[in-house]
Amino acid sequence: MDYLIEVTEEELRRERAKARELRETQWWKNKRGSGRCHYCRKVFPPKELTMDHVVPLIRGGKTVKSNVVPCCKECNQRKRHMLPHEWGEYMDDLARRSP
C-alpha cells in the first residue's frame, strides 16, 4: 500500500518553521539530552542528534511533540522519507544481512 499525500510547498514551509521553533524549546533540549538515537539506540553527544519527524513532513506528518524524535545523522539520512512501517522493514532487512 502506498501512502501518497499531497503536501504543498506552503505547508512544508509552515511545518519547517514550527520545527525550527520547537528545536529552541527546553522540551526539545531535554528530549535530546539523553544523547540516545531513537532508531539505532546508540549514544551520541546531544548536540550531534538531529530532529527527525517519525512521519515525514513530505508524507503528511506534522511538527508536533508526538511526531519528533532525536536521531543520529546516519539514521536520519538512511530513513529519509520512510514511514515507520517502511523503516521497520528496512531495519529488519539490514539485520538479516548482517553476520
N, C-alpha and C positions, 0 to 999 in steps of 0.2 A: 504494500500500500504506500503510495507516495503522498506526502503531506506538502502540497504546494499552496502557499498562501501568498497573495499579492500584497506586498508591503511597499508603500510609496516612499519616495525619497524624503518627503516631509516627515513621515512617521519615523523613518530611520534617524533623521536629524534630531527629532524631538527626543527619542529614546537614548541616543548617544549623549545628548546634553544632560539628561537625567542621570546617566551613568557617571559622567564627569562630576556631577554634584554629589552623588552617592559615595564616590571614592574619597571625598573630602570629609565624610562624616566619621564620628567616633565609632559608630556601629561597624563601619567597614574596617576601620583600623583595628578594632577588637577582633573582628572576624578573621582577618588575615594574620593577626598577631600570633596564632599558634604556629604559623610557618608551614602548615601541612597542606599539600595539594589535595584537593577534593577527589581527584581521579586516581593518581598513582599512589597516594598516601605518603609520599616521600616528604621529608622536612627540608625547607629552604629558609634562607633569611627572609623575613616577612616582606621586605621591600622588593624582593625578586618575584613575588607572586602577582599575577595579573587577575583582573576581574573577568570571570567568564560567565556568560549567560547560558544556563543549562539548556533552555530552549532559545536558540539563537534569534537575535532580532530579525534577521533576514527571513527566518522561518515563522515569524509572528510572535516571538517572545517579547516580553516587556521587561523594563528595568524596574523590578520590584525586589524586595529583600528575599522573597521566596524563590527567585529565579537567578540569583547571582551567587557564585561561589569563588573562593580563592583557588587559583590554578597555576601550576608552573608553566613556563613558556613553552616547554616541549609538548606537554599535553594540550595546551591551548592551540598550538599550531597543528597538531595531529587531529584534534577534534573538529576544527574548522566550523562548518555549518551543520554538523550532525545533530540529530535529535537524540535524546537519551537512549532509546532502544537501538538506534543505529550505532552509537558509540559503544554500547554494551556488546553488541555483536562483533564490532571491530576489535575490542579488547579481548574477547573470547578467542577470536582467530589468532591474534598475536600470541596469546598464552599457549595455544595448541602448537604453534610453530616453534616456540622456544624449547631448547633442550632441557 
